[in-house]
Every structure is written in structure tokens, then in C-alpha cells.
Amino acid sequence: MSTSRPSQSSSNSGRSRRSARAMALATVDAKLHATFEESGSSFDYSSSVRISGTADGVNQPRHDKVTTAYLHHMQKGKMIQPFGCLLALDEKTCKVIAYSENAPEMLTMVSHAVPSVGDHPALGIGTDIKTLFTAPSASALQKALGFAEVLLLNPVLIHCKTSGKPFYAIIHRVTGSMIIDFEPVKPYEVPMTAAGALQSYKLAAKAITRLQSLPSGSMERLCDTMVQEVFELTGYDRVMAYKFHEDDHGEVIAEITKPGLEPYLGLHYPATDIPQASRFLFMKNKVRMIVDCHAKHVRVLQDEKLPFDLTLCGSTLRAPHSCHAQYMANMDSIASLVMAVVVNDNEEDGDTDAIQPQKRKRLWGLVVCHNTTPRFVPFPLRYACEFLAQVFAIHVNKEIELEYQIIEKNILRTQTLLCDLVMRDAPLGIVSESPNIMDLVKCDGAALIYKNKVWRLGVTPSESQIREIAFWLSEYHMDSTGFSTDSLSDAGFPSALSLGDVVCGMAAVRVTAKDVVFWFRSHTAAEIRWGGAKHEAGEKDDGRRMHPRSSFKVFLDVVKARSLPWKEYEIDAMHSLQLILRNAFKDTESMDLNTKAINTRLSDLKIEGMQELEAVTSEIVRLIETATVPILAVDVDGLVNGWNIKIAELTGLPVGEAMGKHLLTLVEDSSTDRVKKMLNLALLGEEEKNVQFEIKTHGSKMDSGPISLVVNACASRDLRDNVVGVCFVAHDITAQKNVMDKFTRIEGDYKAIVQNRNPLIPPIFGTDEFGWCCEWNPAMTKLTGWKREEVMDKMLLGELFGTHMAACRLKNQEAFVNLGVVLNKAMTGLETEKVPFGFFARNGKYVECLLSVSKKLDVEGLVTGVFCFLQLASPELQQALHIQRLSEQTALRD
């Protein structure tokens, strides 16, 4: 993409550029689709992509009739795959307004017999859906159709009235109607009841546990683990993690295959391989299955009197478009299963405790499964895959944030060093010393024009070419202080061809009218990481065919005059250097005076900073000593060097006796490993939160047993950012734990405990094994504002806790997924630790607490549901968190 703009980035400009690129790419997609439809078997894929547009297509015209027709065709197609059938109902009357041509045969025929007239109910426009299914099935469907968050009930198990055949009914709403996909269920796979969300989650439990156990810091390890788990879970021949780059082209970054298949790892694909309309649909429907790309599609017939065209965008049966089916067939991929990986956009609209817009989302990539033979995956397993993909997306988001933090930290460090160089040797230090301007951002070369002289580093154009570029910028981009492009050719530089593919991309910032800093990049193909089988000498591709390696060849052809795009944070780093240099260039002769003034000011700031730091430290010491929550601290050897009044009171161990003892000698044996791990991680700078352990009691307190604490670790650092100890801010939960232990062991009548109004009883709610709320105690009513009778027999996930029309609204989708993970773990018998949890109560107030979940067992030891306990952030805990935040701020100032 070629852009001419000020180097300072903004959220709005970033979003508008992406929107413009998506619109332009949709136009390119439309032209390719139209060419394919007209050409039929003579379609030449490679040349069509080259003619239709470039990799980013921004220079393409905006919407035209071809684009509009294409988008309408993508969204309003009237064909489904034949492995199931479809009905569309009027939302008010529940009567059929559209049906697939195979629906009468699948839903009304008598099994193993040719029916005669009257043997089965007729199915057509106006049919009442209740006449097609058994009474219990009709009742279940009726209930589901009246459910606000109907997607959470999918799939609904139903049986046909005539044949008794079982089907999964998958329901979704579209404007003015309900669409129901019916997928056959094999007799030996029929569950006792409808599967439901929590039942589907169980299928992905192992994979989720493995993802959550991975240490952070490696996107490659995360993606490799994901494809391995999906490979084992689904049984497909090939599973890939496919990432979209900023210019919308794609790359296979992780892959696993059955023996004998050609690997695609490392291949890159043009943006047009996955059209913008398809990406939009992936954002709406997170999982997409194609059972057999060779199968003949089935038409959907709709009531001619309908004032609107039905859209099948949300249908699980929606047929693949002919172009995509041909692509699959050419690569011997007969069946596919694709999961969308949707992450937070870096550019947000804000995130506060008040009711606020959700974070913007973007399609980061896809998890793609291919099979060389037809393959059908039942809906419950697909639902589990969707949930797994959501968990994966949360971890991808964390890795992206970590990568940005590392990059920003490195850029800040480099900027500081460059600033130092400018002050000592302005401005030539940025090209003559180390580090230099090439270390600021990823590039192949850099240059500086200063006082009509040119300094070059790395791979750059010649001196005369650099002067020509500077003249071109001053003539055609005189109003902009910064410029960036990934293709000088596309940007209109007249002599771009003479640069070859050695220099394609460029970023520049103007310091004065005649002084400019440049960064250069070579073509993208030089950055490609090859994976899998490369071509042997003499081997030839048929570029006309739509195939992954043809796509890769097209990609290389398209980007051979294009570099990797410049990222927003790189542009920001250049802009920061620009400001530093401007100050340095203003009056070089008075640099010594400026330097002295700056150093004097820095010294003043250090003095002020130290005074402020001492004041903050004194305040922290006072708060720790007088805090009403237990706080302790240890040095790097684990020896206690802090023991406040509250923990001395709880444990019966005076401050004088505690000081100098090793922390591990003071905790219960059952907690030793947990505390040891927490301590070791904190000494490495990784601070764990909400860890529960038991600490021993002494003296007069011994008879009352150990103290249960929930602890946050906070690393203490010196002025050089070295960890010199660990502070533990704790919350005493001994009383609540004793109640919960009795409760989860079901000693006596647990219902009496649930309904007890004793203030020691925490807020408790529970679900049965299918996720319906079956417990909601008085403390929960007081906390949320919702009465027991208002919440009983409602879906916990979606109706009670959800992101949209739920009773207790969660902040975002990530919170919803995390709640599902915790419930799922408990349901499968795994131990769950306390996790941070928050929701908006009925009065709009945001409630922050800790959530712990325990499985509920019947007399035979079978899991029949879960109990959930909330631990509120009491004033004491809030004080502890305040102390911890102060400590963290002090560490940052250090």
C-alpha cells in the first residue's frame, strides 16, 4: 500500500485505511468471480489475479455494478449442501416460508418403505412445523424458537414423526424469519438429551487445558499446539494455522499432516484467495464445514409472496461457491472445516467499568482442516471446535500484546540511545555511531541528507537516486512531513524501475525543508520463509489452475516490486526521532548550551523524582504496617523481611519471631509446592495473582487450624530494575473456605446451607449438567439484584451471564469464553483455581470478585452439575489492591 501522510498514526486513519483496502479488495474479488463465471473451464487463475489487481488493490475503483452483484450473490445464494436439509419459518406463526428441495424426503418419508399418499405429512409453504415431528420434539423446538439467545441452545435433538429418524436442529434468526438446519444423527451417536453448550465444551476439555498450560512468549509454539490438538480432535488429514498479514495476504504459519501429503507450511497467498465477503462471513459465523466439494448442491425454494430475499449466511449447510469448490478439488481437498480466529483490534473505543462499546474485533486468521475424502463432523464437535478457537484467540491476543510490549520497549531503548547520540554528536551520530537509525525499525538500509550531504547505511539507492527521491518528495509531497510506501513504483516515483527489486519500500521524515531521514526495504519475496516441498529443477506448475502453489507463485509475482508494509508503531518511532532531530537541528551552534540546559533539567528531575519516590515509599511502609489485610515480604533467598500486624494476629506468630524465617517453613505442607512456584516466578519477574494457600498457626491460634489466604505476588525492584524481593498481599478466606468445604462435601442438607442468610455464606449459584441454573442463594440475589425465581431454569451462559441481553452483562467476549472454560473444567472433574470475575448487576454497577467452581456429585459419584462461589472484593481486599498498585507504580518509577 502506498500512502502519503504525516508519520503520526491515529486510530481513525488506521481504520479508514483498512476499510478502503477492504472495499478495494472486494472490487477485485468481484471481478475475479465474474471472470470465473464467464470463463468456466478456460479460467486462467494466475493471469486473472494479475490483471484484476495487486496484492492490496487500493488503487482499484470503488463499488460498481459487478461488485454489488457479487456481494448479493455471496450473501443471498439459494443453495445448500446435501448432507442435511433446511426449513425457514415465519417468526410469528412458525409456519414454513422456505424449504430445501430435499427436506420433504429427509423429514417426512417413512423409513425403509415407499410411502403412499397419507403415510406422511405434507411439507411445503405454509406447513406447521409441529406436524413434522414427535410431540416431545415439537415441544423442544417450540421452546427453542421462543428463546432470546437461541444459538446457545443449539443443537436441539428432534425425531421425525413418520420415520423416527433423529436430527440435530440448528437454529438461527435472520430478519423476519427463523432458519433451521437439520443434520442427520447416526443412531449410535444419539445422546440422551440435546447436547447443549456445556456438553460440547467437554469434547474440547483436553485441548483447552493444554493451550492454557503453555508458557507465554512464543506464537509459534502456541500455533503448533493448536493445530496438533485440532488434528487429534477432528481427525482431518491436514490442519493449518493461517495468518492474515496487514496487507490482507495470508500465510500458513503452522501445519500438521498425515504422512504422504505435500506440506504447505511457509506458503503465502494473495489476499484474493480468501475474498473479503468470505472474511466478513467468518466474523459472523465462526465455524464453516464443507463435507464434499464434489456433491451436487440442493436448491432452497421460498414463498414467492415474501417481500424479501432470505439470506443463508448463517446456515451451517450453506453451499460453497463454485470457484472455491474448484480450488478445493484442484488441491485434492474434498472436505474442509474452518475456524475463525477473531482477536481484539489494537485501536479501541475505550474500556471502562461503565456500560461501554465493545472492543473492536478483527479477523487475525483461520484454523483450516482439509481431508482428501468426504468428511462429516457432527455439530457438537464443531461447537467444541468453535469454543477451542475462541480460547486460542484469547491466547493469540495475549501473544500479540506481549510482542507489541517487547517491540515498544526496544524502540524506546533505541530512541533513548539515539537521543543521547544526537546530544553528543548532533546529528551525524545517528548514522556514524552504534546503534544507528537502522536499529530503530526493521529495514534493509537507511540514509540521511543533512546540509546537502548524503550518508548511507546498508542496502540503499545510490547517492544520486536518493537526491532524486528527495526532490520528488519535495515536488509531489511537499505538504507532508512524513511519507511511507511499500512500493515506490505504485507511489508514482518516476525512476522506480531503475531501483530494481533491491529497494521497493521507503519511509521518510522531513526534519527541515532540506534535511531528510530515509529508511528502505527490499521486496517482500526476500522475506518469505519457505516450508514444505520446493520445486525440483525442470518441474513446472500449471499456473492456470487454482492451487496453493499457483497462489504462491501469483503472490511472488505481485510482491516482487513491493516490500513488507510499514507498521503503525514503526511510523510512530520515526515520528518521535523526527521531533528529537528537529530540536537538535534548530540551532546547532548553540548545541552546547542546549545540552547543558537539558542535563541541568534532567538533574533537577532526578532530584524531584527521588524526593517523590521517598515520599511514596514512606506511604507504602505506613500502609503495609497498618493494613487490615495480611501482608508479608521476603528477600531473594525467601527469608521473611516483612510481616505486618494483621498476619501476626491471624497466625499467632509475632513479627520478631517471623523475621528471618524461610517462607516455606511457615506454610502448610500441602501448599509448599504452590508457594515455591509462586515465589520462583515472582523472583523472575512473573507475578501470579489470586493464588490460594494455607499458612501455619502458632501459639494460642494453633487449635483453630491453618489460615487460608488468597495472595497476589508483587516483585520488589531496585533502581536498576533488578528483583530484590517479593511482597505478598493477601486476603483471609478461612471462614468462607470452611463453609465451602462443608458445602461441597454435602455434609447434611446442602439446600439449607444455600438458603442460609448467614453473612459468612458467600454468593452461590449453580447449574445442572446441561448448563441450566438450579441454585441462586440469597447472597446472590442481594449482590446482583435478581431474585431466585427470576433466574431459575435459565441458561447460565447467555441468559444469566453474557455479553448482550443477559441479566448480568459481562464486559466482553473474552470474559464470556473464560467463564465457559472454568465451568467446563469443573464439569469434567478438573480442579479449578479462583479466577477474577466481573459483571454488571441489575442496577448497572460493575461487580468485581473472585470465582471458584466445584463439581456437584450425586450419591454414585457422577457429576450432575457445578456450584459457583463468589468472593467479593471487600474493603480490606480493595485496600490490599491499592497497596499493590502503589508498589507497582513505585517499581515503574524506579
N, C-alpha and C positions, 0 to 999 in steps of 0.2 A: 504494500500500500504506500502510495506517495502522499505525503502531507506537507503542507507549508503552514506552520503555526508557531506561536510562541512556545518556548520549551516548557513553560509551567503547565502541568497537567491539571485537569479538572474532571470531576465525576460526570458532569453533564456532557462535556465534549467527548469523553471516552464512550459514554453510552450512545451518543448520537452517531459517532463513527461506526460503532458496531451495528447500529440499526441501518445505517446507509449501506454498509457492506452486506448485511443480510438481505436487504432489499435488492441490491445489485446481483447478488448470487442467485436469488430466487428467479430473476430475469434470465440468467444464464441457464439455470435448471430448466426453466420453461422452454427455452429454445432447444436444448438438448432433447427434451422429451418430445417436442413437436417433430424434430428431425428423425428421432427413432420411430415414431408412429408412421411417418410418411415413408421412411426408407425400408422398413421391415427387415428382411434377411440381409439386405445390402448395406445395413447401417455400419459405417466406419467410425468406431469409437474414438480412436486417437485423434484423427483429424477433426472430428466434430468438436471435441473438447478444446482443441487449439483455436478453431475458428470461432467458437461461441464466446470464449472469454479467457481471461488469465486466471491465475490461482485465486486472486481476491476479487476480481471482477468489478472493482469500484467504478471503473470508467464506463461501465455498461449503462444504457438508458434505464430509466425507471419504469414503473408499471406500464404495460401496453396490453392489447387485447390477448396476445399469446400468453402473457403471464397470468392474467386474470382467469383465462380459460383453464390453464394448467392448475392453478390453486383450487379452482372449483372442482376440477376432476379429482384432485388429491383428496379433497375433503368430502365430496358428495358421491363418491363411487358407490355403485349399487351391486357389488359382487362380494361374495364371501367364500371362504374355503369350505370344502365339502365334508370335513370331519365332524361338523356339527350343524345345527340349524338355528334360525333366528326368527323371533317374533318382535314386532313393535306394537305397543299398546297405547291407547289413549289414556293419559294420566288420570282422568276423572272417572271414566267408565270401565277401564281395564278391558276394553274390547280391542280386537286386533285391527290395526290400521296398516300393517305391512307384514309380510312373511317371506321367508326364503322358499324357493320352489321345492326344496327337499323336505320342508317342515311337515307337510301332510303325511308323507311316507314315514318319517322318523318318529313322529309323535302320535300318530293315530292308527297305524297299521297293527293288526293282530299278529302276534309273534308266531312264526312257523306256519302261516296259513295265508292263502289268498283270500282276502275278505270279500264278502258280498255286501251289497247295499244295506246299510243299517247296522253292520257289525261294528262300525266305529263312528265316532262323532266327526262331523264335517269340520274342516279347518279352512277358513277363508276370511275375507274382510268382514268385520263385524262379529266374528266368533267371540263368545265369552270365554276367557282363558280358563275359568274354573271348570268348564265342561271337559277339558282335555286330560285332567289329572285326578289321581285318587283324592279322597276327601282330606286326609292329613296333608298331602302335598299342596292342594289348593289353599288350605288354611295357612300353611307356611309361606306360600307365595304372597297371599293377601297381606299377611303381617309384614313381610319384607317390603312390599310395594308402598306401604304406608310409613316406612321408616325413613327419617330425615337423612341420615348418613347411610344410605343403602349399600354403599360399597363395602362397609365394614361387615356386612352380613354374608358377603359372597364367600364361597358358593352355597347356594341353597339346594339341598338334596331333594329331588322330587321323583315320583314314579308315574309313568303314563297309565291312564285308566284302562286302556284296551290291552296293551301288551305287558304291563307291569315293569317295563324296562326302566332302569334308573338313569337319571341325568343330573348333571350339575347345572343349575340355572345361575347364570352370572348376569347381574342386573346393573344397569346404569341409567342415569337420567340424561336426556337431551331436551332441548326446548320443546315443550308441549307433549312430550311422549316419554315412555319408558322402553328401553331396548333390553331384550332378554336373549342372551346367547345360551343355547342348550348344547352341552358337551356330554357325549355318552360316557357312562361309568361302567367299567368291567365288573361283572358280578362278584368276583373275588376281591375287588377293591372297594366295595360299598362300605362306608363307615356306618357305625351305629346311628349317628345323627349327622347333621350338617357339620362340615369341618370347622368353619369359623376361623377368625384371625389367629387366636392363640394356638389352636391346633396346628395350623400351618407353620407357625413360628417354630414349633418343636422340631420340624424337619430340618431347620437351619441351625439348630442349637450348637452343634459341634463346630460348624464353620464360624459362627459368630464368636464363640469362645476363643477360637484360635486367632481370629483377627484382633480381638481385644487384648490378647496376651502378648501381641507383638510390641517390641520397644519402638518408640518413635525415632524418626531421623532417617528413614530410608523409604522413599516412594517405590523404589524398585522391589524391595523386599515385600512391601505391602501388596503391590500388584501381582507379584509372583504367587504369593499366598492365596490371593483372591481367586486367580484362575485355577490353581490347584484344587481349592475347595469346591468351586463350581463344577469342575471336571468330575470330581468324585460324587458330587451331589446329583448331577443331572445325567451323567453317562454319555455325553456327546463326544464325538471323535476329536473335536478341536475346540479349545476355549481360548479367547484372546482378550486382552485389555487394550482398548483402542482409545487414544487420547486425541482431542481436538486442540490444535495449536491456535495462537491468537489470530492468524490469518485464515482460520477455519479449515485448513487442510488437516488430515488425520495421520496418525502413526500407530503402528502396533508396538506397544512397549512391554508387553508380557504375553507369553503364549505357552500352551501345553497341548501336545497332540498324541494320538495313538501312533504306534510305530508305522512307518511307511508313508506318512503324509508329508508333503512339502511344507517346510516352515515358512511363515510369513513374518516372523519376528524382525523388527527393524525396518519394515517396508513403510513408505509414506504414500499417501493417496491424495489426489486433488480434492478440493472442497466439494466439487460437483458429484463425487462418488456417493455422498450421503446428502441429498438435497435439503435445502432449508425447510421445506414443508415437512419432510420426514423428521427433522430435528425438532420442529415445533410439536409434532405429534408425540415424540419421545418425552418431551417435557410434560405432556398431559397424561400419557399412558406409559408407565414406567417399564412395562414388560411387553414384548412382542414375539409371538411364535408363528412360524411358518412350518407346517407339517410336511408338505410335499410340494415343491415348486413346479412339478410337472402335472399336478392334479388339475382337473377341469373345474373352473370356478362355477359357483351357483348364483343365479340372479335373485335379487330381492324385489318382490312386487309390492308396490304401495298403493293405497287408496287414491284413485285419480282425483278425488274431491279434496284431498289435502291441500291447504293453501301454502304449504312449504315443502321443500325437499328434505327428506331425512338425511342426517349425517351419520355415517357408521365409523367415525373417527375413534370412538371409544369401544368399539366392538372387538372382542378377542378373536373373532372369526374373520375380520376384515381381510379381503384377498390382497396379496401383494400385486403391485403394478407390474405390467408385462416386462418393462425394462429391468426391474430388479430381479424378477424371476429368471430372465435370460442371463443376467450376470451370475446368479447363483448356479445355474445349470452349467455355465462355462467353466466354473471353478470346481465342479463336481461336489458342490454343497447342495444337497437335495432338501435338507431341513435346517432350520435355524431357530435359535432362541436368543433374544437380545434384551439386555437390561440397561436402562439409562442410569448414568451416574451424574446426579444433579447436586451441585455444590453452591455455597454462598458466593455471590458476586462480591468482589473486593470493595466495590463502590456501593455503599449502603445509604439508606434514607434515615438512619438513626436507629438506636435500640435502647429504649428507656423502660423503666418499670411501668410507665403509664401505658394505656392502650395505644399502640403504635403500628405503623405499617410493617408488614413482614419484611425480612431481609430479601433483597433481590436475589434471584437464583439464575444460574446459567448451566448449560449442558457441558460438563467437563469432558465426558467421553462415554464410552459404551463398554459393557462386557458382552462379548459376542461368542455364541456357541454355534458350531457347524457340525453337520452329520452327513455322511456320504450316502445314507439311505433314509427313507421317510422315518420321522420320529415324532411321536406324540407325547407330551408331558402333561399329566393331569393338572388341573387348576390349583389344587392345594400346594403342589410342589412349585408351581410358578409363583404363587403368592409368597412362598417361603423364599424364593429367589429374589423377589422384589424387596422383601424385608432385608435380606442379606445385602442387596445392593445399596439400600439406604444406610445400613450400618457402615458399609465400605465407604460410602460417600462422606460420612462424618469423619472417618479416619483420613480420607484424601484431603478433606478441608483442613484438618489439623496439620498435615504434612505441608500443604501449600502455605499455611500461615507460618510454620516453622521455617520453611525455605525463605519466605519474604523477610522474616526477622533476621536470619543469618545474612542475607544479601544486604539489608539495610544497615546492619551492624558493620559489615565490611566496607560499605560505601562511606558510612560516617567516619570510619577509621581512616580510609584513604583521603577523604576530604580534609580531615584534620591534618594529616601529613602534608597534603598539597598546600594547605593554608600556611603551614609552617615554612614550606619551601618558598612560597611567594613572599613571605615576610623576610626571609634570609637572602633570597636571590630573585627579586621580582623583575620580570615574570618568567625568566628563562628556566628557573628551577623546575617548572612543571614538565619540561622536555629534556633537561640536561641531567637531572638527578633521579634517584630511585626512592620511592615509587614515582611514576610519572603519569601523565594523563591517560595512557593506555591501561593503567591499573584501575581506573575509575569505573569503566564499563567494559563489557565483553566486546572486543573489536580485534581486527587484524592489523590495523595501522592507525596513526594519528598524525596531525600536523598543526603547526602554529604559524600564522602570519602576524609578525609584530615589527612595526617600523619598517615595513616594506621588505622584510627578510622572511624567508621560509625555513622552518625547521621541520624535519620529517622523522617519524618513528615507524618501524615495522613496514607492512605492505601498504604502499600509498601510490597515488598517481605521481607523475613526475612534477618537478617544481613548476614548469610552465603550465601543466594541466591544472595544478592546484590554483595558480593565479587565474586561469580561465574560469574555474568553478567559482572563485571568489567574485570575479567580475559578473558572472551570470547571476549570482545571488543578489548582488547589489543592483542589477538592472531589473530583474524579474521578481525579486522577493525583498525589495527594499523596505517594505513596511514591517517585516517580521524580524524579531531579534533572534529567532532560532528557527532551524529548519531540519526536518528529518525525512528520510525516504528509504525504502528497501530496494528501490530501483531508480537509479539516476536516469535511465532511459525513459521509463514511464513518467518521471517527473518533468521531462522535457529538456534535459541538458543536451545541447546540440552535439557535443563530442562524446556522448556516452559510449558509442560503438568503439571508439579508439581506446577506451579503457579495458575492453575485453571483459572476461568474467573474473578478473583478478580483483577489481573494485566494482561492486554493484550498489551497495547501500552506503549512505552517508548521513551523518548528523553533524550539524554545525551550530555554534553560538557566536553571535557578534558581540565583541567586548566593547569596541569603539567603532566608529564609522569605517575604519580601515584595518582594524585588528580582529582576527577571526581564529577560533579553535575548531578543528575538524576531527571527526572520528570516521573510520572507513571499515567496511565489512566486505568480504568476498562472497561469492554466490552460495546459496543455500545448499546446493548439492555437495559442497565441500564439507558440510556439517553432518551429512547423512550417516547414520550408524547402520551399516549393512548387517543383516541377520539372515540365517537360513541359506538356502542354496543359491549361489550366484551362477550366472550363465557360463557354460563352458565355451571355449573357442569354437566358432562355427555354428553354435546353436542360435536359432532365430525365433523371435516371438512373432506371432501374428497380431500386430498392433491394431488390426481392425476389430478384433474380438474384445468384448468387455470382460476383463480378467484382472485379478490383483496385480500381476506383473506388468500388464499393459497399463494399468492405472499408475503404477510406479514409474514407468517409462514416460508417460504423459507428464507426471509430476516433475520429473527431472528436466524434461524439455521446457516446461513452463517456468521453472525457477532457475534455469541456468543463467539468467540475467537478473537475478533477484537475490537479495541477502535475507538473513533472518530479520524479522521486524524488530524495531527498537521498542523496548518495553517502557511503560509509563515511569517506573521507578528509575530507569536509566536516564530518561529525559529530565526527570526531577534532579538527578545528581548533576547532570550537565548544567542545568539552570543554576544550581547552587554554586558550582565552580564559576559560572559566568558572573555572578554577583560578587564573589570573592575577588576575581580578577579586575572587575570594574573599579572596585575600591583601590586596588593596587595600581591600576593604570592612571588614575585620576591625576596624580602628581608624583611622578617617580622621583623627582629631585628632592621632595620633602619626605621620602620614604623613611629615613632615619628618625625624623621627628614623629611620624605616624607610628612607627614601630615602638618607640619609647612610650608614646601615649597609650598604645594598646597594652604593652606589658605592664604599665603602671595600673591601668584599669583592671587587667587580669589579676594583679596582686591584690588590689582592693577587693575584687570579687571573692578571691580566695579567703581573705580575712573575714569578710562578711559571711561567706559560706561556712567557715569554721565556727564562727560565733553562733550562727543559726543551728549548725549541727550539734554543738554542745547543748544548746537550749532544748532541742528536740530530744537528745539523748537523756538529759535530766528528766524531761517529762515522761519518757518511756520508763525509766527506772522507777519513778514515783508511781506510775500507773500499775506497773508489774507488782510492786510491793503491796499496794492497797487493793488490787483487783479482787473482785468477789468470785473469780473463776480460778481454778488451779493452773499455775504456770511454773514450768521448770526449764532449766537450761543446762547444757553440757558443753564441754570443750571438745577438741578434735579427737581426744582419746576416749570420749564417752563418760568422762568424770563430771559429776554434778557440780556446777558453779553458780546455779540459780535455783532457788526453792522458796516460793512465796508463802505468805501466811496461810492462804486458803488450802494449798496442798498439804501443808504441815498439819493443818486442822483435820483434813479428811483422812490422812494416813496415820496420824498419831506419831509421826516422825519429825522431831524438831529440826529447825533449819541447821543448827550447828552439827547435828549428827548426820544429816543428809549430805552436807557439802563434802566433796572429795570421793564419795562412793560411786562405783560404776553403775550406770543406769540399769544395766541388765540384771544386777543383783537385787534391784528394787521392784522388778515386775514379776508377775506370776510366771511359772514355768511354761504354761500354755501360751503365753504371749511373747516369750523370748524371741522366737524366730521372726515374728511380725515386727517387733520393736527394733531388732537388729537390722532388718531390711530397711525399715523407715529411716533409721539413723545413718546407715551407709549411704542411702540415696541422698539424704539431706546434705551430707558432707561432700557429695559430688555436685551439689547444687540443684538436685531434683527434689522439690518439696511436695511431699504427699499430703493430701487433705482427707479429713474425715476417717481416720484410721482408729479402730476401736481396740483397746487392750485393757488388761486388768493389772492393777498395781497393788503390791502387798500393803497390809496394815500392820501397825506396831502398837505396843503398849496397851492402853485401855481400849483401843479400837480393834484389836486382833479378833475378838469374839464375833464382831459383826461381819467378818469376811472381807474379801478383796474389794477394792473400789474399781468400778467400770468407768473408763474415760473414752471420750471421742476426741481425737487430737489432730491438730494441724501443725505441721513442722514448718519452721521458718529459719533458713540458713542465716547465720550472722557473718558479716564480711568486714574485712579491714579496708583501709583506704586504697589498697591495690586490688580490691575486688576478690581477695582470697577468702575462702570459707574458713572461719576460725572457731566455729561452734554452731550449735543448733538450739533454737528456742522452741519449746513445745507449749502451744496454747491449747488448753483442754476444756472440756465440758463434762461435768459429772452426770452420768446417766444411770447410776447404780439403782435408784428406786424404780425407774422406768424399766430397766432390764429385768429386775426381779419379777415385775408384773408380767412382762412379755414372756419370760421363761415359763411361768406358770401357765400362761395363756396358750403358748404353742405346744406345751406338753399336754394340754387339755386335762388339767387336774380339776376334776369336778365339772361343773356346768359352765362351759365357756361363754354361753349366752348371757349368763348372769354377770360375767366379767365385762363383756362387750357393752352391756347396757348400764353398767355401774357408772354413776356420776362422780365418783371419787376423782379429785383433781390429779391424782397420780396416774390415772388411766389415760394414756395418750390418745390422740385421734386415731381411730382404727376403721378401716374399711376392708372389704373382702370380695372375692369373686368366686364363682363356681368354675369348673374345669373348662367351660366354654366362654368365659370372659364376661358373664352377666353379674352385675353387682348383687351380692347376697348379704352383705353386712355393712352397716354405716352407723357408728355409735354416736351418743350424744355429744362427745367432744368434737367429732367430725362435723356435726350439724352446727355447733357453735362456731367452729373455725370457718366453714365455707358459706354458711347461711342457707344451705339446702337441707330440708328435712328428710328423714329416713324414708317416708312414704313417697317422696318425690323422686328418689333415686333408685329404689329397689327395682330389680329386674330390668335395669337399663344397661347397655353395653358400657363397660368401664372405659375401654379405648374408643373414643369417638363421641359418645353421648355425654359421658361424665367428664372425661379429660380428653381434650382435643384442641385443634387449632382454629376451628371455625365456629360452629353452632353449639359447642359443648357447654355444659353447666359450669365447669371450672376450666376456663380457657388457658392453654399453655402458650408460652411466648412464641415458639416456633416449631417447625417440623422436627428439628433435631431433638428437642425435649420430648416430643411425642414418640420418636423412634427409641430414645433411651429408656422411656417408661416401658415400652414394649419389650425391650431387651431384659430389663430387670424382672418383669413379670414372667417372661418366658423362662429365664434361668431358674426361678423358684419352681415353676410348674414342672420343669424337667428334673427337679431334685437337686440342682446345684446350689451351693451356698452363695448367698449374695451379701455383699457388704453394704453399709449405709452409703447412699448416694445423695448428692444435692438435688433438691426438687423444688419447683416453684410453680404457682398457678395464680390466676386472678379469681378471687372469691366473688360471691354474688354482688357484693357492694362495690366491686371494681378495685378493691385493694389487693395489691400483689403480696402473696404469702410466700415466704422463703422458709424452707425446713429441710430436714434430712429424712430420707425414705428408706425403710428396711422392709423386706418382703420375706415371708416364711410360707412354706408349703403347708397345706391343710390335709391331714390324713384321715382316712376312715379307720374302722376297727381292724381291718385287714391290712392296713399299712399302705393302701393305694392313695395316690394324690387325687384329691377331689376339688382342689381349688387353692387359693392363696389368701393369706392375711397380710395386710399392709399397715405398717405403723409409721406415723409421722412424729418427728421430734422437732419441736418449734425452736426458732432462734430466740431464746429467752433474753431478757435484758442483760443477764450475765454473759451469755454467749456473744451478744452483739458487742459488749464491751471488749471481750476477748478478740473478736474480729477487728475491732478498732485498734487495739494494741498491735495486732499482727500487721495491719495496713501501715501503721506508723513505722514499724520495724522495717517493712519492705521499702517505704519511701526513704528511710534513712540509708538503707543499703544502696539505693539508687543514687542518692546524693554523694555517698562515699565514692 
